[in-house]
Amino acid sequence: MIRRAALIGGTLGAALVASSSWPLVQGALARDHGVMGQTWGIAEPDLLATIDSKLKTLQANGSIERMQATFRAKAEDRIRNPLPVTGIGPVREARNWTFDPSIVLDRDLRDVKGNLVAAAGTRVNPLAFVSMKTDLVFIDGRDERQVDWAVKRWSASAAKIIFVAGSPFEAMGEKKRRFFFDQQGKLTGHFGIAHVPAVVTPEGQTLKVSEIELPGGTS
């Protein structure tokens, strides 16, 4: 009995000691142990400073000047040699049709004083107000036969000769005549032209559009 009581007393005493020491353990776990190793600050390079540094390097070695020269040359070449209008081919069979240039106004049309000229929804024909005094002649500037045909048939005051392909600048130097270019095919698309040479001629308040087959066929 004495031995058993001693064992019980020893166990109970150990439990009390463990219980009384728990706050000490908690305190030890929460203790600030200081810096355990070397640390570095978070360093991110400034984006603008990096770009500025690279630009200065490119400027110093002449890269920027070379790039600018390349861009200028490409831009000049695109102006002098515009991309051909897509979907336009040579005439294989002559045809002609009437084109009505009338439009429907999507908003009120007023004069400089604010007076109503035509209300939105009104159908208006521009040729009723402004006359078209010259023909529009569309040709492939790469085809010498088409160029010669247009220049010989129309004077500079009688028609505007418009390329759908080729360089109008080179032709101007050779023919001593002003030429134009149908940028992005907006004019040929507007009139429904699919083949050249083609001519748009004013006829009263309408336009006559003709795709013309040259004598001997087109090249």
C-alpha positions as CSV (number, residue, x, y, z in Angstrom):
1,M,0.0,0.0,0.0
2,I,2.8,2.4,0.9
3,R,4.5,1.6,-2.4
4,R,1.3,2.2,-4.4
5,A,0.7,5.5,-2.6
6,A,4.2,6.5,-3.4
7,L,3.7,5.8,-7.1
8,I,0.5,7.7,-7.2
9,G,2.0,10.6,-5.3
10,G,5.0,10.6,-7.7
11,T,2.8,10.6,-10.8
12,L,0.5,13.3,-9.5
13,G,3.5,15.4,-8.6
14,A,5.0,15.0,-12.1
15,A,1.7,16.1,-13.6
16,L,1.5,19.2,-11.4
17,V,5.1,20.1,-12.3
18,A,4.3,19.7,-16.0
19,S,1.1,21.8,-15.6
20,S,2.9,24.6,-13.8
21,S,5.7,24.7,-16.4
22,W,3.4,25.0,-19.5
23,P,3.4,28.8,-19.5
24,L,7.1,28.8,-19.5
25,V,7.2,26.6,-22.6
26,Q,4.7,28.9,-24.3
27,G,6.9,31.8,-23.5
28,A,9.9,30.1,-24.9
29,L,8.2,29.3,-28.2
30,A,7.2,33.0,-28.6
31,R,10.6,34.4,-27.9
32,D,12.3,36.7,-30.5
33,H,15.5,34.9,-31.5
34,G,16.8,37.8,-33.6
35,V,18.3,37.6,-37.1
36,M,19.3,34.0,-37.9
37,G,21.2,34.9,-41.2
38,Q,22.2,37.6,-43.7
39,T,19.3,39.4,-45.4
40,W,19.0,41.6,-48.5
41,G,16.5,44.3,-49.4
42,I,14.1,43.7,-52.3
43,A,15.7,45.5,-55.3
44,E,13.7,45.8,-58.6
45,P,15.3,47.8,-61.5
46,D,13.3,50.9,-62.4
47,L,11.6,50.3,-65.8
48,L,12.0,53.8,-67.1
49,A,15.6,53.9,-66.1
50,T,16.2,50.6,-67.9
51,I,14.5,51.8,-71.1
52,D,16.4,55.1,-70.9
53,S,19.7,53.2,-70.5
54,K,19.0,51.0,-73.5
55,L,17.9,54.0,-75.7
56,K,21.1,55.8,-74.8
57,T,23.1,52.7,-75.8
58,L,21.3,52.4,-79.1
59,Q,21.8,56.1,-79.8
60,A,25.5,55.9,-79.0
61,N,26.2,53.0,-81.3
62,G,24.1,54.4,-84.1
63,S,21.3,51.8,-84.0
64,I,18.5,54.3,-83.7
65,E,19.7,56.3,-86.7
66,R,19.9,53.1,-88.8
67,M,16.4,52.1,-87.7
68,Q,15.0,55.5,-88.6
69,A,16.7,55.4,-92.0
70,T,15.2,51.9,-92.6
71,F,11.7,53.1,-91.6
72,R,12.0,56.1,-93.9
73,A,13.1,54.0,-96.8
74,K,10.3,51.5,-96.4
75,A,7.7,54.3,-96.1
76,E,9.0,56.1,-99.2
77,D,9.0,52.8,-101.1
78,R,5.4,52.0,-100.1
79,I,4.3,55.5,-101.3
80,R,6.2,55.2,-104.6
81,N,5.2,51.6,-105.1
82,P,1.7,51.1,-103.5
83,L,0.3,47.6,-103.2
84,P,-1.9,46.7,-106.1
85,V,-5.6,46.8,-105.6
86,T,-6.8,43.2,-105.0
87,G,-9.4,41.6,-107.1
88,I,-8.8,43.7,-110.2
89,G,-7.9,41.9,-113.5
90,P,-7.7,42.8,-117.2
91,V,-10.8,43.2,-119.3
92,R,-11.7,40.1,-121.2
93,E,-15.2,41.2,-122.3
94,A,-16.4,44.8,-122.5
95,R,-19.4,45.8,-120.3
96,N,-21.0,49.0,-119.1
97,W,-23.7,50.0,-116.6
98,T,-25.3,53.0,-115.0
99,F,-24.3,54.1,-111.5
100,D,-26.6,56.2,-109.3
101,P,-24.4,58.2,-106.9
102,S,-27.4,59.1,-104.7
103,I,-27.1,58.6,-100.9
104,V,-29.5,58.6,-98.0
105,L,-28.6,61.1,-95.3
106,D,-28.1,59.6,-91.8
107,R,-28.4,63.1,-90.2
108,D,-29.8,66.5,-91.0
109,L,-27.9,68.5,-93.6
110,R,-27.6,72.2,-92.7
111,D,-25.8,75.2,-94.4
112,V,-23.3,77.4,-92.7
113,K,-26.0,79.5,-91.1
114,G,-27.7,76.4,-89.6
115,N,-30.6,76.4,-92.0
116,L,-32.0,72.9,-92.8
117,V,-31.1,71.9,-96.3
118,A,-32.2,68.2,-96.2
119,A,-33.5,66.2,-93.3
120,A,-32.1,62.8,-92.2
121,G,-33.5,60.0,-94.3
122,T,-33.7,62.1,-97.4
123,R,-32.3,60.6,-100.6
124,V,-29.8,63.1,-102.1
125,N,-27.9,63.0,-105.4
126,P,-24.7,64.9,-105.2
127,L,-24.7,65.5,-109.0
128,A,-27.8,67.6,-108.5
129,F,-25.6,70.2,-106.7
130,V,-22.1,69.6,-108.0
131,S,-21.2,68.7,-111.5
132,M,-18.5,66.2,-112.3
133,K,-16.4,67.8,-115.0
134,T,-13.8,65.1,-115.8
135,D,-13.8,61.4,-116.5
136,L,-12.2,58.9,-114.2
137,V,-10.0,56.4,-116.0
138,F,-8.8,53.4,-114.1
139,I,-5.8,51.5,-115.5
140,D,-3.1,49.0,-114.6
141,G,0.1,51.2,-114.5
142,R,2.2,48.1,-115.1
143,D,0.7,47.6,-118.5
144,E,2.3,50.0,-120.9
145,R,-0.5,49.6,-123.5
146,Q,-3.1,50.8,-121.0
147,V,-1.0,53.8,-119.9
148,D,-0.3,54.8,-123.5
149,W,-4.0,54.4,-124.4
150,A,-5.2,56.5,-121.5
151,V,-2.7,59.3,-122.1
152,K,-3.4,59.5,-125.8
153,R,-7.2,59.4,-125.4
154,W,-7.6,61.9,-122.6
155,S,-5.9,65.2,-122.0
156,A,-4.9,66.2,-118.4
157,S,-8.0,68.5,-118.2
158,A,-10.4,65.9,-119.5
159,A,-9.7,63.0,-117.2
160,K,-8.0,61.9,-114.0
161,I,-6.0,58.7,-114.8
162,I,-6.0,56.5,-111.7
163,F,-3.7,53.5,-111.3
164,V,-4.9,50.3,-109.6
165,A,-1.3,48.8,-109.8
166,G,2.1,50.1,-110.6
167,S,4.0,53.3,-109.6
168,P,2.3,56.5,-110.5
169,F,5.5,58.4,-109.6
170,E,7.6,56.6,-112.1
171,A,5.0,57.1,-114.8
172,M,4.7,60.8,-114.0
173,G,8.4,61.3,-114.6
174,E,8.3,59.4,-117.9
175,K,5.0,60.7,-119.3
176,K,5.1,64.2,-117.9
177,R,1.6,63.8,-116.7
178,R,-0.1,63.6,-113.3
179,F,-1.4,60.2,-112.2
180,F,-3.3,59.1,-109.2
181,F,-3.7,55.8,-107.3
182,D,-6.8,54.1,-106.0
183,Q,-5.7,53.6,-102.4
184,Q,-7.1,50.4,-100.9
185,G,-9.4,50.0,-103.9
186,K,-12.0,52.4,-102.4
187,L,-13.0,54.0,-105.8
188,T,-13.1,50.8,-107.8
189,G,-15.0,49.1,-105.0
190,H,-17.5,52.0,-104.8
191,F,-18.2,51.8,-108.5
192,G,-18.2,48.0,-108.7
193,I,-15.2,47.9,-111.1
194,A,-13.5,44.5,-111.3
195,H,-11.5,44.9,-114.6
196,V,-9.4,47.6,-116.2
197,P,-9.2,49.6,-118.2
198,A,-12.4,51.2,-116.9
199,V,-13.9,54.6,-117.3
200,V,-16.5,56.5,-115.2
201,T,-18.2,59.2,-117.2
202,P,-20.9,61.7,-116.0
203,E,-24.2,61.5,-117.8
204,G,-26.6,64.1,-116.2
205,Q,-27.3,63.0,-112.7
206,T,-26.0,59.5,-113.2
207,L,-22.6,58.0,-114.1
208,K,-21.8,55.6,-116.9
209,V,-19.2,53.0,-115.9
210,S,-17.5,51.1,-118.7
211,E,-15.0,48.3,-118.7
212,I,-13.3,48.6,-122.0
213,E,-11.5,45.9,-124.0
214,L,-8.5,47.4,-125.8
215,P,-8.0,46.6,-129.5
216,G,-6.0,43.4,-129.8
217,G,-6.9,42.4,-126.2
218,T,-5.1,43.3,-123.0
219,S,-1.7,42.0,-122.1
